[in-house]
Amino acid sequence: MSPPRGLDVPPLLMLEVYAAGAFPMAESRDDPGFSLIEPRIRAILPLDGFHISRSLAKRMRQGRFTASADTDFTEVVAACANREETWINPALMRLYAGLHGAGHAHSIAVRQEGALVGGVFGVSVGAAFFAESMFSTRSDASKAALVWLVDRLRGQGFTLLDTQFLTPHLASLGGIEMPRDAFRKLLEPAVARGDVRFGPAGALPASASRAPGAG
């Protein structure tokens, strides 16, 4: 299923797409539109099964990274798209900007010595968070972004962190795969929650380094 090529989709209408289990992807940055994808096998990062290495936990405790929520959304999305091949095209950038403005798209930005070195962004519907993309220009920066994201989601009462596909990077943090039907069983009660919010924008506490599994 695909929206008309070259035309934008109202951001809030896209929330229904996420709630139904699909998500948007473009073929390339030059694609005038995008398709709606619902893979047969879906990946999630269980919020109660997330774990990080001792070395990353130590690095975060040493204060080498700082992080903030929703303070650099446009910059994080642009950095995620800044690679040789990307599925994030201008139509999707406009879509995510609209969802962010409506309070349904969020980012975690990670900085080192003041420079933006990593981050992750995604879309929230109820108690489900759909992680769209992440980037890193320094070792462990994207993993650190996920640590802070999981810390925020757990604290706010989220129950589902969708990562769409499983990569070795995500598997090392506890990511798992499941059939589409099993994913939908987790998705339905999560998106039905109306009492969950992503939380305020601003600097995030270093205590996120004590996320589950850190040691």
C-alpha positions in Angstrom: 0.0 0.0 0.0 1.4 3.4 -1.0 0.3 7.0 -0.8 0.2 8.9 -4.2 3.7 9.6 -5.3 4.8 13.2 -4.9 2.0 14.0 -2.5 2.3 14.5 1.3 0.2 12.6 3.7 -1.4 14.5 6.7 0.8 13.7 9.7 -2.0 12.8 12.0 -3.5 10.4 9.4 -0.1 8.6 9.5 -0.7 7.8 13.1 -3.4 5.4 12.0 -0.9 3.7 9.8 1.5 3.1 12.7 -1.4 1.9 14.9 -2.3 -0.6 12.2 1.2 -2.0 12.1 2.8 -0.4 9.1 5.4 2.4 8.6 6.6 4.6 5.8 9.8 4.1 3.8 11.1 5.7 0.6 13.2 3.9 -2.0 15.9 6.6 -1.9 16.3 10.3 -1.1 15.3 11.1 -4.7 12.0 9.2 -4.4 9.2 11.8 -4.7 6.9 9.7 -2.3 7.1 6.7 -0.1 5.6 3.3 0.5 3.9 1.9 3.5 5.6 -1.3 4.8 4.4 -4.1 7.1 7.1 -6.8 7.2 6.2 -10.4 7.8 8.8 -10.6 10.5 9.0 -7.7 13.0 11.7 -6.7 15.4 11.3 -5.1 18.9 13.6 -4.1 21.7 11.9 -5.5 24.8 11.9 -2.7 27.5 12.4 -5.3 30.2 15.1 -7.2 28.3 17.3 -4.3 27.2 20.9 -4.7 28.2 24.2 -2.8 27.6 27.8 -3.8 27.9 29.9 -3.0 30.9 32.2 -0.9 28.8 29.3 1.3 27.6 27.9 1.6 31.1 31.3 2.7 32.3 31.7 5.2 29.5 28.4 6.8 30.3 29.1 6.9 34.0 32.3 8.8 33.2 30.1 11.5 31.6 31.6 11.3 28.2 28.2 11.8 26.7 25.3 14.2 27.5 21.8 13.8 26.1 18.6 15.7 25.6 15.1 14.9 24.5 13.3 16.8 21.7 15.8 19.7 21.6 17.5 18.9 18.3 14.7 17.0 16.4 15.4 18.4 12.9 19.2 18.0 13.3 18.8 14.3 14.4 16.6 13.4 11.5 18.9 15.2 9.1 21.9 13.3 10.5 20.1 10.0 10.2 19.5 10.8 6.5 23.1 11.9 5.9 24.5 8.7 4.5 25.3 7.5 1.0 22.0 5.5 0.7 19.0 6.5 2.7 15.2 5.8 2.8 14.5 9.2 4.4 13.6 11.6 1.6 12.2 15.2 1.7 8.6 13.9 1.9 9.4 11.9 5.0 11.3 14.8 6.5 8.2 16.9 6.2 6.0 14.2 7.6 8.3 13.7 10.7 8.5 17.5 11.2 4.7 17.6 11.2 4.4 14.7 13.6 7.0 16.4 15.9 5.1 19.6 15.8 1.9 17.7 16.8 3.7 16.1 19.7 3.9 12.6 18.2 7.6 12.4 16.9 10.5 12.6 19.3 14.3 12.5 19.4 17.1 11.8 21.7 20.3 13.8 20.9 23.7 12.7 22.2 26.5 15.2 22.4 30.2 14.9 23.2 32.2 18.1 24.0 29.2 20.1 22.7 29.1 18.4 19.3 26.1 16.3 18.1 27.6 12.8 17.8 24.6 10.4 17.9 20.9 10.2 18.2 17.6 8.3 17.5 14.2 9.5 16.5 10.8 7.9 16.2 7.0 8.2 16.5 4.8 7.6 19.5 1.2 6.3 19.5 -0.2 5.5 22.9 2.3 3.4 24.8 4.1 2.3 21.6 7.2 3.9 20.3 8.3 3.3 16.7 12.0 3.9 16.4 12.7 5.0 12.9 16.4 5.6 12.6 19.6 6.3 14.5 23.0 7.7 13.7 26.5 7.8 15.3 29.7 9.7 14.4 31.5 8.5 17.6 31.9 5.0 19.0 28.9 3.9 21.1 27.0 7.2 20.6 23.9 5.6 19.0 23.9 2.9 21.7 24.0 5.6 24.3 21.0 7.3 22.6 19.1 4.0 22.9 20.0 3.8 26.6 18.5 7.2 27.2 15.5 6.4 25.0 14.7 3.2 26.9 15.2 5.0 30.2 12.7 7.7 29.1 10.2 5.1 27.7 10.3 3.0 30.9 9.8 6.0 33.1 6.8 7.3 31.1 5.0 3.9 31.1 5.6 2.8 27.5 5.1 -0.9 26.8 6.4 -1.4 23.3 9.6 -0.3 21.5 9.3 -1.3 17.8 12.6 -1.3 15.8 11.0 -2.6 12.6 14.0 -4.8 11.5 16.7 -6.6 13.6 20.3 -5.6 13.0 23.4 -7.1 14.8 23.6 -3.7 16.6 20.1 -4.1 18.0 20.5 -7.8 18.7 23.5 -7.0 20.9 21.2 -4.8 23.0 18.5 -7.5 23.4 16.5 -7.0 20.3 14.3 -9.9 19.1 12.2 -10.9 16.1 8.7 -12.2 16.0 6.0 -13.0 13.4 3.7 -10.2 12.3 0.7 -11.7 14.2 2.6 -11.8 17.4 3.7 -8.2 17.0 0.1 -7.1 16.4 -0.9 -8.7 19.7 1.6 -6.5 21.5 0.7 -3.5 19.3 -3.1 -3.4 19.8 -3.2 -2.8 23.6 -0.2 -0.5 23.4 -1.6 2.0 20.9 -5.0 2.0 22.7 -3.4 3.6 25.8 -4.3 7.2 26.0 -2.6 8.0 29.3 1.0 7.8 28.1 3.2 10.7 27.0 6.8 10.9 25.9 7.6 13.6 28.5 9.2 17.0 28.5 11.9 18.3 26.3 15.3 19.2 27.7 18.5 17.7 29.2 18.4 14.1 30.3 19.9 12.8 33.5 23.2 10.9 33.5 21.4 8.3 35.7 20.2 6.7 32.4 23.5 4.8 32.5 21.9 2.6 35.2 19.3 1.3 32.7 18.4 -2.4 33.0 21.3 -4.6 32.1 24.0 -2.0 32.7 26.9 -3.4 34.7 
